[in-house]
């Protein structure tokens, strides 16, 4: 492969100056190609492209995967011109607060326009991973029919499609290795999509339909698992019984990740023993999830499978502290743990006692902390921090603490020098809090704020920093339209968008979304999105 290719339409962003042209690479093409093939990090490849024009061209032609953290930060035309040989695309759409219904319907982030360009420029596309994008059944059918080598589809927190679209994928994608459907707003018409895999199909490695509600044809699923000898991830929904799960585990003891569905089912002693044996035979299991319903009587079934676990996702399991403690005793290699706050402080103490290799701990709220039947709990070098006070302007009902003042943000700005993502709600007391974060966190890339008393002074205090960030979201704050206009004037290369809904004060910017883009203002903005 000759990486020094002459391009009749040079990329305007390439280092084409006289100085960069003189800094040609001292390495033969073959050596440079070998070096670049060893780089898997996006950041490393980005750095390589800045060394000189030869390295820029080499990296451009050799890159096969691209990650786009904001679908409006670049256009598909610019992308395909910059990287002509992409095989795998990861694309994110709506802001994260869309998960909390803060982004109106039909806001945008539709994938179809991207697919139309990919069909002409990336005919050999193999992987597409979408998050918070709008995906239609038409788009899924187009995807299945337009890319003959397509292998992997991952849809996370997407909307706009139904199980009919999934049927198009399972029917036409003959080389599919991954179908990962997670936490989507999907029109779940039926489970027939699973039966659309051809009877001679055997390439699947990842299958996740945990958040679908419809019954699937278990016989078809059983045959599929039996044929696909390379299957390493299987995450089923609540309609798969424990007896059926046991049969699937027997067919695929080589699985590395399992999502269990519900564990709240009646089993005979013999069935209980068989299920425990099936888990015990899964020697390669590294990740366990699911547990949408669970009782303590079934937890011992999992103990044999916990020996090699590195990630345990219990974010749907309402466990008590003793139940978690008994489970963690069997997880000596755990690196990531997600739990509900029902485990209380005692449960978190058990985490510290039993998980010496732990790198990530997430504690999710089990329910409204003032519901009488809920058991309550609480939860220097972090990179992602998300904080939400569930009852704004009120102290914690047990500890009479929890109101976060600007001092919290002062500490974050002072000590969190590696912080990349900060998401807060119902916190702070003045503009000073946000100013501390903007001035004190040099690596900050995403800042998400809702219902905090931050206004124009905070917004404009370090506005040049937004050029080095991926995005800023502010909703329910004290930012005005004039403040947003001033930001747009001072930083013309940023897209400054304000969502204006019926009944909103014309002077207030209730929802502000700021992001950098090389494509300019987006062309598909609905009427309620004002681009300043």
C-alpha positions as CSV (number, residue, x, y, z in Angstrom):
1,X,0.0,0.0,0.0
2,X,1.5,3.3,-1.1
3,X,0.5,5.9,1.5
4,X,1.9,8.9,-0.3
5,X,-1.0,9.5,-2.6
6,X,-1.6,12.5,-4.7
7,X,-5.0,14.0,-4.1
8,X,-6.5,16.2,-6.9
9,X,-8.8,17.8,-4.3
10,X,-6.6,18.4,-1.2
11,X,-8.3,18.6,2.1
12,X,-8.3,22.3,3.2
13,X,-7.5,21.3,6.8
14,X,-4.3,19.5,5.8
15,X,-0.9,21.0,6.8
16,X,-0.1,22.3,3.4
17,X,2.1,25.2,4.4
18,X,5.7,25.5,3.1
19,X,7.1,24.6,6.5
20,X,5.0,21.5,6.9
21,X,5.8,20.4,3.4
22,X,9.6,20.6,4.1
23,X,9.1,18.4,7.2
24,X,8.7,15.3,5.1
25,X,8.8,11.9,6.8
26,X,12.2,10.1,7.0
27,X,10.5,6.7,7.0
28,X,9.8,4.6,4.0
29,X,6.1,4.1,3.2
30,X,6.2,0.5,4.4
31,X,7.6,1.5,7.8
32,X,5.1,4.3,8.3
33,X,2.3,2.0,7.4
34,X,3.5,-0.6,10.0
35,X,3.7,2.1,12.7
36,X,0.3,3.4,12.0
37,X,-1.2,-0.1,12.0
38,X,-0.2,-0.4,15.7
39,X,-2.0,2.8,16.8
40,X,-5.5,2.1,18.1
41,X,-6.0,5.3,20.1
42,X,-7.9,8.1,18.4
43,X,-5.8,10.7,20.2
44,X,-2.6,9.1,19.1
45,X,-3.7,9.0,15.5
46,X,-4.8,12.6,15.7
47,X,-1.4,13.6,17.0
48,X,0.3,11.6,14.2
49,X,-1.6,13.6,11.6
50,X,-0.1,16.8,12.9
51,X,3.6,15.8,12.6
52,X,4.0,16.7,8.9
53,X,2.2,16.5,5.6
54,X,3.5,13.0,4.8
55,X,2.2,11.7,8.1
56,X,-1.0,13.5,7.7
57,X,-1.6,11.9,4.3
58,X,-0.5,8.5,5.6
59,X,-2.9,8.7,8.6
60,X,-5.7,9.9,6.3
61,X,-5.4,7.0,3.9
62,X,-4.8,4.3,6.5
63,X,-7.6,5.2,9.0
64,X,-10.4,2.7,9.0
65,X,-12.4,3.8,12.1
66,X,-13.7,7.2,13.0
67,X,-15.5,8.4,16.1
68,X,-17.7,11.5,15.9
69,X,-18.9,12.7,19.3
70,X,-21.4,15.2,17.9
71,X,-23.1,14.5,14.5
72,X,-23.3,18.3,13.9
73,X,-19.6,18.9,14.5
74,X,-18.8,17.8,10.9
75,X,-20.8,17.0,7.8
76,X,-20.7,13.5,6.1
77,X,-19.3,15.2,3.0
78,X,-16.3,16.7,5.0
79,X,-15.8,13.4,6.8
80,X,-15.7,11.3,3.6
81,X,-13.3,13.8,1.9
82,X,-11.0,13.7,4.9
83,X,-11.0,9.9,5.4
84,X,-11.7,8.0,2.2
85,X,-11.2,4.4,3.5
86,X,-13.4,4.2,6.6
87,X,-14.9,0.8,7.5
88,X,-16.3,1.6,11.0
89,X,-18.2,4.7,12.1
90,X,-19.3,5.7,15.7
91,X,-21.7,8.6,15.6
92,X,-23.4,10.4,18.5
93,X,-26.4,12.7,18.2
94,X,-28.6,14.4,20.7
95,X,-27.2,16.0,23.9
96,X,-27.1,13.6,26.9
97,X,-30.0,15.4,28.7
98,X,-32.3,14.1,26.0
99,X,-32.4,11.0,28.2
100,X,-34.4,13.1,30.6
101,X,-36.8,14.5,28.0
102,X,-35.2,17.9,28.0
103,X,-34.7,17.8,24.2
104,X,-38.0,18.2,22.3
105,X,-39.1,15.6,19.7
106,X,-38.0,16.1,16.2
107,X,-34.9,18.1,17.3
108,X,-32.7,16.4,14.7
109,X,-29.8,14.0,14.7
110,X,-31.3,11.9,11.9
111,X,-28.9,9.3,10.5
112,X,-30.4,8.9,7.1
113,X,-28.5,11.8,5.5
114,X,-25.2,10.2,6.7
115,X,-26.2,6.8,5.2
116,X,-26.9,8.4,1.8
117,X,-23.4,9.8,1.6
118,X,-21.8,6.6,3.0
119,X,-23.5,4.5,0.3
120,X,-21.6,6.4,-2.4
121,X,-18.3,6.9,-0.5
122,X,-18.0,4.1,2.0
123,X,-19.5,1.2,0.0
124,X,-17.5,-1.3,2.1
125,X,-18.7,0.0,5.4
126,X,-18.7,-2.8,8.0
127,X,-19.6,-1.3,11.3
128,X,-22.0,1.4,12.5
129,X,-22.4,2.4,16.1
130,X,-25.1,5.0,16.9
131,X,-26.0,6.8,20.1
132,X,-28.9,9.1,20.6
133,X,-29.6,9.3,16.9
134,X,-33.0,9.2,15.1
135,X,-33.1,6.0,13.1
136,X,-36.1,5.0,10.9
137,X,-37.1,1.6,9.6
138,X,-36.4,3.1,6.1
139,X,-32.8,3.8,7.2
140,X,-32.3,0.3,8.6
141,X,-33.5,-1.2,5.4
142,X,-31.3,1.1,3.3
143,X,-28.4,0.1,5.5
144,X,-29.0,-3.6,5.1
145,X,-29.3,-3.4,1.3
146,X,-26.5,-0.8,0.5
147,X,-23.5,-2.3,2.2
148,X,-22.7,-5.9,1.2
149,X,-19.9,-6.4,3.7
150,X,-21.9,-4.9,6.7
151,X,-21.1,-6.8,9.9
152,X,-21.9,-4.8,13.1
153,X,-24.8,-2.6,14.2
154,X,-25.1,-1.0,17.7
155,X,-28.0,1.2,18.6
156,X,-27.8,2.9,22.0
157,X,-30.5,5.3,23.2
158,X,-31.8,5.8,19.7
159,X,-35.4,6.4,18.5
160,X,-37.6,6.3,15.5
161,X,-37.5,2.7,14.5
162,X,-39.4,-0.5,15.1
163,X,-38.7,-4.2,15.1
164,X,-39.6,-4.2,11.4
165,X,-36.3,-2.3,10.9
166,X,-34.5,-5.0,12.8
167,X,-36.1,-7.6,10.6
168,X,-34.5,-5.9,7.6
169,X,-31.1,-6.2,9.2
170,X,-31.4,-9.9,10.2
171,X,-32.8,-10.8,6.8
172,X,-30.3,-9.1,4.5
173,X,-27.0,-8.8,6.4
174,X,-25.5,-12.1,5.6
175,X,-22.2,-11.4,7.3
176,X,-23.6,-9.9,10.6
177,X,-21.4,-10.4,13.6
178,X,-23.0,-8.0,16.0
179,X,-26.5,-6.8,16.7
180,X,-26.6,-4.7,19.9
181,X,-29.9,-3.0,20.7
182,X,-29.7,-1.2,24.1
183,X,-32.0,1.3,25.9
184,X,-33.7,2.5,22.7
185,X,-37.1,4.1,22.3
186,X,-38.3,1.4,19.9
187,X,-41.7,0.4,18.6
188,X,-41.6,-3.2,19.7
189,X,-44.2,-4.8,17.4
190,X,-43.2,-8.4,17.8
191,X,-40.3,-10.7,18.2
192,X,-40.4,-12.1,14.6
193,X,-37.2,-10.2,13.7
194,X,-35.2,-12.9,15.5
195,X,-36.7,-15.6,13.2
196,X,-35.5,-13.8,10.1
197,X,-31.9,-15.0,10.4
198,X,-31.3,-17.5,7.6
199,X,-31.0,-21.1,8.8
200,X,-27.5,-21.3,7.5
201,X,-26.4,-18.1,9.3
202,X,-23.6,-18.7,11.8
203,X,-21.4,-15.6,12.0
204,X,-23.0,-13.9,15.0
205,X,-20.6,-12.9,17.9
206,X,-22.7,-10.4,19.8
207,X,-26.5,-10.4,20.3
208,X,-28.2,-8.0,22.8
209,X,-32.0,-7.6,22.9
210,X,-32.3,-7.0,26.6
211,X,-34.5,-4.0,26.4
212,X,-37.1,-5.4,24.0
213,X,-40.4,-6.5,25.5
214,X,-41.9,-8.9,22.9
215,X,-41.6,-12.7,23.1
216,X,-39.1,-14.1,20.7
217,X,-39.3,-17.6,19.1
218,X,-37.1,-19.5,21.6
219,X,-36.6,-22.4,19.2
220,X,-35.2,-20.0,16.6
221,X,-33.0,-18.4,19.3
222,X,-31.8,-21.8,20.5
223,X,-30.9,-22.9,16.9
224,X,-29.1,-19.6,16.3
225,X,-27.0,-19.9,19.5
226,X,-26.2,-23.5,18.6
227,X,-25.0,-22.5,15.1
228,X,-23.0,-19.5,16.1
229,X,-19.9,-21.0,17.6
230,X,-18.1,-17.7,17.9
231,X,-20.9,-16.1,20.0
232,X,-19.3,-14.3,22.9
233,X,-22.0,-11.9,24.1
234,X,-25.6,-12.8,24.7
235,X,-28.0,-10.5,26.6
236,X,-31.6,-11.7,26.6
237,X,-34.9,-10.0,27.7
238,X,-37.2,-10.7,30.6
239,X,-39.3,-13.1,28.6
240,X,-36.5,-15.7,28.4
241,X,-37.1,-18.0,31.4
242,X,-34.4,-19.3,33.6
243,X,-34.9,-22.8,32.3
244,X,-34.4,-21.4,28.7
245,X,-31.4,-19.4,29.9
246,X,-29.8,-22.6,31.2
247,X,-30.3,-24.3,27.9
248,X,-28.6,-21.4,26.1
249,X,-25.6,-21.4,28.5
250,X,-25.2,-25.1,27.9
251,X,-25.0,-24.5,24.2
252,X,-22.5,-21.6,24.6
253,X,-20.3,-22.2,27.6
254,X,-17.6,-20.0,25.9
255,X,-19.6,-16.8,26.4
256,X,-17.7,-13.8,27.8
257,X,-20.7,-11.6,28.6
258,X,-24.2,-12.6,29.7
259,X,-27.3,-10.5,30.3
260,X,-29.7,-12.6,32.4
261,X,-33.1,-11.0,32.2
262,X,-35.3,-11.6,35.2
263,X,-34.2,-13.9,38.1
264,X,-37.6,-13.8,39.8
265,X,-39.0,-17.1,38.7
266,X,-39.9,-20.4,40.4
267,X,-37.6,-23.3,39.8
268,X,-37.6,-26.9,41.0
269,X,-34.5,-27.9,43.0
270,X,-33.3,-29.9,40.0
271,X,-33.7,-26.8,37.7
272,X,-31.9,-24.7,40.3
273,X,-29.0,-27.1,40.3
274,X,-28.8,-27.3,36.5
275,X,-28.7,-23.5,36.2
276,X,-25.9,-23.3,38.8
277,X,-24.0,-25.9,36.9
278,X,-24.5,-24.1,33.6
279,X,-23.1,-20.9,35.1
280,X,-20.2,-22.8,36.6
281,X,-19.2,-24.1,33.2
282,X,-18.9,-20.6,31.8
283,X,-15.2,-20.4,32.5
284,X,-14.6,-17.4,30.2
285,X,-17.3,-15.1,31.7
286,X,-16.0,-11.6,32.3
287,X,-19.2,-9.5,32.3
288,X,-22.6,-10.1,34.0
289,X,-25.7,-7.8,33.6
290,X,-29.4,-7.9,33.6
291,X,-31.0,-8.9,36.9
292,X,-34.1,-6.8,36.2
293,X,-35.7,-8.7,39.1
294,X,-33.8,-10.8,41.6
295,X,-34.2,-12.4,45.0
296,X,-31.6,-13.5,47.4
297,X,-32.4,-17.2,46.9
298,X,-31.1,-17.1,43.3
299,X,-27.9,-15.2,43.9
300,X,-25.9,-18.3,44.9
301,X,-26.6,-19.6,41.4
302,X,-24.2,-16.9,40.2
303,X,-21.4,-17.5,42.6
304,X,-19.5,-20.0,40.4
305,X,-19.5,-17.6,37.5
306,X,-18.1,-14.7,39.4
307,X,-14.5,-15.9,39.7
308,X,-13.2,-14.1,36.5
309,X,-15.7,-11.2,36.4
310,X,-14.2,-7.8,35.7
311,X,-17.6,-6.0,35.2
312,X,-20.8,-6.6,37.2
313,X,-23.8,-4.5,36.2
314,X,-26.5,-4.5,39.0
315,X,-28.1,-1.2,38.0
316,X,-31.5,-2.9,37.8
317,X,-31.2,-5.1,40.8
318,X,-32.6,-3.8,44.2
319,X,-30.1,-5.6,46.5
320,X,-29.6,-5.1,50.2
321,X,-26.1,-4.6,51.6
322,X,-25.7,-8.2,52.9
323,X,-26.8,-9.6,49.5
324,X,-24.2,-7.5,47.7
325,X,-21.5,-8.4,50.2
326,X,-22.1,-12.1,49.8
327,X,-21.9,-11.7,46.0
328,X,-18.7,-9.6,46.0
329,X,-16.8,-12.2,48.1
330,X,-16.8,-14.3,44.9
331,X,-15.6,-11.4,42.6
332,X,-11.9,-10.9,43.4
333,X,-11.0,-9.5,39.9
334,X,-13.8,-6.9,39.6
335,X,-12.8,-3.7,38.0
336,X,-16.2,-2.1,37.2
337,X,-19.3,-2.2,39.4
338,X,-22.7,-0.6,38.9
339,X,-25.2,-0.8,41.7
340,X,-28.4,0.9,43.1
341,X,-28.2,2.9,46.2
342,X,-30.4,0.3,48.0
343,X,-27.1,-1.3,49.0
344,X,-26.5,1.6,51.5
345,X,-23.2,2.5,53.1
346,X,-22.7,-1.0,54.3
347,X,-22.8,-2.3,50.8
348,X,-20.3,0.3,49.6
349,X,-18.0,-0.7,52.5
350,X,-18.2,-4.3,51.2
351,X,-17.1,-3.0,47.8
352,X,-14.0,-1.5,49.4
353,X,-13.2,-4.6,51.4
354,X,-13.7,-7.2,48.5
355,X,-12.7,-5.4,45.3
356,X,-9.1,-4.3,45.5
357,X,-8.9,-3.9,41.6
358,X,-11.9,-1.7,41.3
359,X,-11.5,1.2,38.8
360,X,-15.1,2.3,38.3
361,X,-18.1,2.5,40.7
362,X,-21.5,3.9,39.7
363,X,-24.3,4.2,42.2
364,X,-27.8,4.9,40.8
365,X,-30.9,6.0,42.7
366,X,-33.3,3.1,43.3
367,X,-36.4,5.3,43.4
368,X,-37.8,8.5,45.0
369,X,-35.9,8.8,48.3
370,X,-39.1,9.7,50.2
371,X,-41.0,6.5,49.4
372,X,-41.6,4.7,52.6
373,X,-40.9,1.2,51.3
374,X,-37.5,2.0,49.8
375,X,-34.3,1.1,51.7
376,X,-32.0,4.2,51.5
377,X,-28.3,4.6,50.8
378,X,-25.6,7.2,50.0
379,X,-23.0,7.0,47.6
380,X,-9.1,12.5,43.4
381,X,-8.5,11.4,40.2
382,X,-11.8,11.1,38.3
383,X,-12.4,12.0,34.7
384,X,-16.2,11.9,34.5
385,X,-18.5,13.3,37.2
386,X,-22.3,13.4,37.1
387,X,-24.3,14.8,40.1
388,X,-28.0,15.4,40.5
389,X,-29.8,16.5,43.7
390,X,-33.1,14.5,43.5
391,X,-34.9,17.0,45.7
392,X,-33.7,20.5,44.7
393,X,-33.1,23.2,47.4
394,X,-33.8,20.6,50.2
395,X,-31.3,18.9,52.5
396,X,-31.0,15.2,52.5
397,X,-33.9,13.9,54.6
398,X,-31.7,11.7,56.8
399,X,-28.3,13.5,57.0
400,X,-29.6,17.1,56.8
401,X,-26.9,17.8,54.3
402,X,-26.4,17.6,50.6
403,X,-27.1,21.2,49.4
404,X,-24.1,21.9,47.2
405,X,-22.8,25.5,47.2
406,X,-20.1,27.1,45.0
407,X,-17.5,25.7,47.3
408,X,-18.1,22.3,45.8
409,X,-17.3,23.7,42.3
410,X,-14.3,25.6,43.7
411,X,-12.9,22.2,44.9
412,X,-13.6,20.6,41.5
413,X,-11.8,23.4,39.7
414,X,-8.9,23.3,42.1
415,X,-8.3,19.5,42.2
416,X,-10.0,17.8,39.2
417,X,-7.3,18.6,36.7
418,X,-8.1,15.4,34.7
419,X,-11.8,16.1,34.5
420,X,-13.3,15.6,31.0
421,X,-17.0,15.5,31.6
422,X,-19.1,17.3,34.3
423,X,-22.8,16.9,34.5
424,X,-24.7,18.7,37.4
425,X,-28.2,19.6,38.3
426,X,-29.9,21.6,41.1
427,X,-26.5,22.7,42.6
428,X,-24.4,25.8,43.1
429,X,-25.3,29.2,44.5
430,X,-23.9,31.8,42.1
431,X,-21.9,32.4,38.8
432,X,-18.7,31.8,40.7
433,X,-19.3,28.0,40.8
434,X,-19.4,27.6,37.0
435,X,-16.5,30.0,36.6
436,X,-14.3,27.9,38.9
437,X,-14.9,24.8,36.7
438,X,-14.2,26.6,33.4
439,X,-11.0,28.2,34.7
440,X,-9.7,25.3,36.8
441,X,-10.3,22.2,34.6
442,X,-7.9,22.2,31.7
443,X,-9.1,18.9,30.2
444,X,-12.8,19.6,30.3
445,X,-14.6,18.6,27.1
446,X,-18.3,18.3,28.0
447,X,-20.1,20.5,30.5
448,X,-23.8,19.7,31.1
449,X,-25.8,21.9,33.5
450,X,-29.5,22.0,34.4
451,X,-31.5,24.0,36.9
452,X,-28.5,25.8,38.4
453,X,-28.2,29.6,39.2
454,X,-25.6,30.3,36.6
455,X,-26.1,33.2,34.3
456,X,-24.4,35.4,31.6
457,X,-21.4,36.2,33.8
458,X,-20.6,32.5,34.1
459,X,-21.4,31.8,30.5
460,X,-19.0,34.5,29.2
461,X,-16.3,34.2,31.9
462,X,-14.1,31.8,29.8
463,X,-15.8,31.7,26.5
464,X,-12.7,31.0,24.5
465,X,-12.4,27.7,26.4
466,X,-15.5,26.4,24.4
467,X,-13.3,26.1,21.3
468,X,-11.4,23.3,23.0
469,X,-14.5,21.6,24.4
470,X,-16.9,19.3,22.5
471,X,-20.1,20.9,23.9
472,X,-21.9,23.0,26.6
473,X,-25.5,22.4,27.6
474,X,-27.3,24.8,29.9
475,X,-31.1,24.5,30.7
476,X,-33.2,26.0,33.4
477,X,-30.4,28.5,34.3
478,X,-30.3,32.3,34.3
479,X,-28.8,32.8,30.9
480,X,-30.5,35.4,28.7
481,X,-30.8,35.7,24.9
482,X,-28.5,38.7,25.0
483,X,-25.8,36.7,26.7
484,X,-26.1,34.0,24.0
485,X,-25.9,36.5,21.2
486,X,-22.8,38.1,22.7
487,X,-21.2,34.6,22.9
488,X,-22.1,33.9,19.2
489,X,-20.6,37.3,18.2
490,X,-17.4,36.7,20.1
491,X,-17.0,33.1,18.9
492,X,-18.2,32.9,15.3
493,X,-16.8,29.4,14.8
494,X,-19.1,28.0,17.5
495,X,-22.6,26.9,16.9
496,X,-24.8,28.6,19.5
497,X,-28.3,27.2,19.6
498,X,-31.2,28.1,21.8
499,X,-34.3,25.9,22.0
500,X,-37.4,28.1,22.3
501,X,-40.6,26.3,23.2
502,X,-44.2,27.6,23.5
503,X,-44.8,29.7,26.6
504,X,-41.1,30.5,27.2
505,X,-40.0,34.0,28.2
506,X,-38.6,35.6,25.0
507,X,-35.7,37.2,27.0
508,X,-34.6,33.9,28.6
509,X,-32.5,31.2,27.0
510,X,-34.1,28.3,28.7
511,X,-32.1,25.7,26.8
512,X,-28.7,26.5,25.4
513,X,-26.5,24.1,23.3
514,X,-23.0,25.3,22.3
515,X,-20.6,23.2,20.2
516,X,-17.8,23.6,17.9
517,X,-18.3,22.6,14.2
518,X,-16.3,22.7,11.0
519,X,-19.6,22.4,9.0
520,X,-21.1,25.6,10.2
521,X,-24.7,26.0,11.3
522,X,-26.8,22.9,10.7
523,X,-29.2,22.9,7.9
524,X,-31.9,20.7,9.4
525,X,-32.7,22.8,12.5
526,X,-36.5,22.8,13.3
527,X,-38.3,26.1,13.9
528,X,-37.9,25.9,17.6
529,X,-34.1,25.8,17.4
530,X,-32.6,29.3,17.0
531,X,-29.1,29.4,15.7
532,X,-27.4,32.7,16.7
